[in-house]
């Protein structure tokens, strides 16, 4: 599982990837690195606030920063493999091995560069530093698990092609239980699959819903956005809310007694007097206890509900489908397809964390769980009206595709992201600002409004049937 330092580095690299205007590392920060890492560090860009963190914190945190950056490319991995063999500091070796273990694509790299497996095995067996050995064990497990998962995917494709529905169901159960959890999180059996359909607002009532993601920082930007939501609600009361993931940074919650439930949730959103139906973001899976805490807090709070990784409910003329896009298994996809097909609702609204389309990261066809090719066809086939997500820290409307309209509302309070896709032709509106979405629906009309922290409506879209 990622350490706190690893997640701080991950946050920093989110900013690096999507905010190209950030400054390069200062010379003062580079000078604090051992000499063999300094040249590579010159390519890193980081917000000033993050640079100040690394200036004042440990040498190991700075090595974690550089190692996470280098582990993202084959050239960088090759450098790290040489560095770890020559590194005399056990703490530094642990950070390097941890970065290699956590990096996306390590299993594919191992297929062409088996020396990484040899190095992991050697350090796991004999590194005098226990933390380094444990990092090496995690690297071996990540590679072998990814390789087994790849074989399972191939076997599932064979079953699908052969029309072997029972075999596909059995294989997808194996995938859900053993290959789709983020990191080392164990999900209780009662929360793995959706509960039966439930209702939160009667069938004849119009509804107004607040939606936002990427918020749980405790920073002034979260506090200000929450205040704007409360102010808006005084004149436009909400029936309920939904969260779009990354509810608590940087590694989710430590348990149901974590003090941040009060300071970053109840104090800010409890005064609205409504229940929120939450979804997971990648940061909510940041430590083993977090997912369970977010499930079980539902029993403790009148304002929070997260019954399972994915679930569906009706509200007025609408049906909402919450999906766990962080760990989107074949089992979940089949559930969503069936539930959407059975729905008699006038409006079908699907929400989750990761984007399908976005002017920040572009089309999600080469990262996470490939939502363009796996999730989007299910939405189109079942005539979904709106897909709303977070993950990118800004507000966006995008062109419809196959009747599905796309909203990004990740401006709930975390640091804002630039629009890297400068000529992204799917955009109809985008603004780098904190804020939230408001969904209004009755039997004839569905509207989505994007609201900033001043309470101003930035844009809206309207659908009629």
HELIX and SHEET records of a PDB file:
HELIX    1   1 UNK A    4  UNK A   18  1                                  15    
HELIX    2   2 UNK A   27  UNK A   31  1                                   5    
HELIX    3   3 UNK A   35  UNK A   41  1                                   7    
HELIX    4   4 UNK A   48  UNK A   56  1                                   9    
HELIX    5   5 UNK A   59  UNK A   70  1                                  12    
HELIX    6   6 UNK A   74  UNK A   86  1                                  13    
HELIX    7   7 UNK A   90  UNK A  102  1                                  13    
HELIX    8   8 UNK A  106  UNK A  112  1                                   7    
HELIX    9   9 UNK A  115  UNK A  126  1                                  12    
HELIX   10  10 UNK A  130  UNK A  162  1                                  33    
HELIX   11  11 UNK A  165  UNK A  178  1                                  14    
HELIX   12  12 UNK A  189  UNK A  192  1                                   4    
HELIX   13  13 UNK A  220  UNK A  235  1                                  16    
HELIX   14  14 UNK A  260  UNK A  261  1                                   2    
HELIX   15  15 UNK A  262  UNK A  266  3                                   5    
HELIX   16  16 UNK A  267  UNK A  269  1                                   3    
HELIX   17  17 UNK A  270  UNK A  272  5                                   3    
HELIX   18  18 UNK A  282  UNK A  285  5                                   4    
HELIX   19  19 UNK A  290  UNK A  296  1                                   7    
HELIX   20  20 UNK A  297  UNK A  299  5                                   3    
HELIX   21  21 UNK A  330  UNK A  342  1                                  13    
HELIX   22  22 UNK A  371  UNK A  374  1                                   4    
HELIX   23  23 UNK A  376  UNK A  381  1                                   6    
SHEET    1   A 8 UNK A 198  UNK A 201  0                                        
SHEET    2   A 8 UNK A 311  UNK A 315  1                                        
SHEET    3   A 8 UNK A 318  UNK A 322 -1                                        
SHEET    4   A 8 UNK A 347  UNK A 351  1                                        
SHEET    5   A 8 UNK A 386  UNK A 389  1                                        
SHEET    6   A 8 UNK A 404  UNK A 409  1                                        
SHEET    7   A 8 UNK A 395  UNK A 401 -1                                        
SHEET    8   A 8 UNK A 427  UNK A 431 -1                                        
SHEET    1   B 7 UNK A 304  UNK A 305  0                                        
SHEET    2   B 7 UNK A 276  UNK A 277  1                                        
SHEET    3   B 7 UNK A 240  UNK A 243  1                                        
SHEET    4   B 7 UNK A 207  UNK A 212  1                                        
SHEET    5   B 7 UNK A 435  UNK A 441 -1                                        
SHEET    6   B 7 UNK A 445  UNK A 452 -1                                        
SHEET    7   B 7 UNK A 457  UNK A 464 -1                                        
END                                                                             
